[in-house]
Amino acid sequence: MSLLPGDDSQALKSEVYADRHQCSFWNSVSYDWLTTNPDRLAAQAGVPTS
């Protein structure tokens, strides 16, 4: 769904959405380096953990 002001909102085909948002590019990026481990994030930010 493309939400636009007024009455311009419309449903989009998945191919149109993927093209507009460059999904194939973002899906090709490796995020292995990105952690969600809070202790590791704190250490990278220099925040002491208990």
Short mmCIF file of the C-alpha atoms (twelve columns), coordinates in Angstrom:
data_MODEL
# 
_entry.id   MODEL 
# 
loop_
_atom_site.group_PDB 
_atom_site.id 
_atom_site.type_symbol 
_atom_site.label_atom_id 
_atom_site.label_alt_id 
_atom_site.label_comp_id 
_atom_site.label_asym_id 
_atom_site.label_seq_id 
_atom_site.Cartn_x 
_atom_site.Cartn_y 
_atom_site.Cartn_z 
_atom_site.pdbx_PDB_model_num 
ATOM 1  C CA . MET A 1  0.000  0.000   0.000  1 
ATOM 2  C CA . SER A 2  1.316  3.424   -0.891 1 
ATOM 3  C CA . LEU A 3  -0.031 5.932   1.624  1 
ATOM 4  C CA . LEU A 4  -0.295 9.395   0.179  1 
ATOM 5  C CA . PRO A 5  -2.099 12.531  1.374  1 
ATOM 6  C CA . GLY A 6  -5.688 13.050  0.334  1 
ATOM 7  C CA . ASP A 7  -7.339 10.394  -1.781 1 
ATOM 8  C CA . ASP A 8  -4.133 9.437   -3.620 1 
ATOM 9  C CA . SER A 9  -3.355 6.259   -1.606 1 
ATOM 10 C CA . GLN A 10 -3.224 3.120   -3.699 1 
ATOM 11 C CA . ALA A 11 -2.247 -0.525  -3.637 1 
ATOM 12 C CA . LEU A 12 1.039  -1.236  -5.393 1 
ATOM 13 C CA . LYS A 13 2.089  -4.386  -7.193 1 
ATOM 14 C CA . SER A 14 5.004  -6.038  -5.404 1 
ATOM 15 C CA . GLU A 15 7.249  -5.509  -8.457 1 
ATOM 16 C CA . VAL A 16 6.607  -1.753  -8.382 1 
ATOM 17 C CA . TYR A 17 7.282  -1.603  -4.640 1 
ATOM 18 C CA . ALA A 18 10.530 -3.577  -4.997 1 
ATOM 19 C CA . ASP A 19 11.695 -1.346  -7.830 1 
ATOM 20 C CA . ARG A 20 10.920 1.894   -5.984 1 
ATOM 21 C CA . HIS A 21 12.645 0.781   -2.815 1 
ATOM 22 C CA . GLN A 22 15.557 -0.971  -4.550 1 
ATOM 23 C CA . CYS A 23 14.879 -4.167  -2.622 1 
ATOM 24 C CA . SER A 24 17.229 -6.271  -4.753 1 
ATOM 25 C CA . PHE A 25 20.140 -4.007  -3.785 1 
ATOM 26 C CA . TRP A 26 19.330 -3.996  -0.065 1 
ATOM 27 C CA . ASN A 27 18.758 -7.768  -0.090 1 
ATOM 28 C CA . SER A 28 22.236 -8.237  -1.574 1 
ATOM 29 C CA . VAL A 29 23.979 -6.373  1.285  1 
ATOM 30 C CA . SER A 30 25.510 -8.601  3.946  1 
ATOM 31 C CA . TYR A 31 24.632 -7.545  7.476  1 
ATOM 32 C CA . ASP A 32 26.682 -10.233 9.249  1 
ATOM 33 C CA . TRP A 33 28.755 -7.506  10.928 1 
ATOM 34 C CA . LEU A 34 25.656 -5.921  12.461 1 
ATOM 35 C CA . THR A 35 24.900 -7.161  15.947 1 
ATOM 36 C CA . THR A 36 21.826 -6.842  18.088 1 
ATOM 37 C CA . ASN A 37 23.618 -8.216  21.156 1 
ATOM 38 C CA . PRO A 38 23.207 -5.450  23.771 1 
ATOM 39 C CA . ASP A 39 26.507 -6.229  25.551 1 
ATOM 40 C CA . ARG A 40 28.462 -6.080  22.292 1 
ATOM 41 C CA . LEU A 41 26.727 -2.848  21.277 1 
ATOM 42 C CA . ALA A 42 27.552 -1.308  24.650 1 
ATOM 43 C CA . ALA A 43 31.191 -2.367  24.332 1 
ATOM 44 C CA . GLN A 44 31.406 -0.863  20.830 1 
ATOM 45 C CA . ALA A 45 29.951 2.391   22.185 1 
ATOM 46 C CA . GLY A 46 32.323 2.411   25.157 1 
ATOM 47 C CA . VAL A 47 29.546 2.018   27.690 1 
ATOM 48 C CA . PRO A 48 30.516 -0.028  30.751 1 
ATOM 49 C CA . THR A 49 28.382 -3.084  31.401 1 
ATOM 50 C CA . SER A 50 27.683 -4.648  34.746 1 
# 
